[in-house]
Amino acid sequence: MMRAGLSRLLAVITAAVSLVFVAACCVITCPSPCSAHDSHYAQSRTVVLPDGRPLARFDLTQTVNVDLGDDCPANDHPTGTVSLSITNMTGETISFGYLVTGYRANNTTVWTYNGPMTVLAAGATIDVGVIANSTVPLVVGLGPHVEVTGVSASSSTKTARTDRCSFRSSPPTQDRTRSRNSWMRARA
């Protein structure tokens, strides 16, 4: 009687091990379905005038789409877009040109967007839209770099213009700008 019980127990264990083995083989060999995954990244850069006053905030957002799984087509590649909006942080209308550059982790250029001369009313925000197609995340390395040139501001009483200088955004740790040129001219 003891042998019959032991034989049944041995048969049950063998069956269980066989099922585990079959399931393990399926996990190893059965393809996983193709499914879409989205990653979202955001970075802001504040451009500051040499006197410490903020000029404009550049808000960059990125969506990277990638399909993951064994059933995905072989020619399926990740896609990504970088969008920009700019907010005037002064109390007056300003105009400026700008250049935004994205980098890889090794600090090589991935993309560059040369924005047109932009005029923004005090406190206004403009949605520039998509400025680049890139799957390199904005948060890689030092992140995007913003350079502003030809800044002029006008209030109700005067127009001031900054010629022959540019302001660059610093890495995200500082998020401020330095004047590339130590000299500036202002016209009243």
Order of alpha helices (4+ residues) and beta strands (2+ residues): alpha-beta-beta-beta-beta-beta-beta-beta-beta-beta-beta-beta
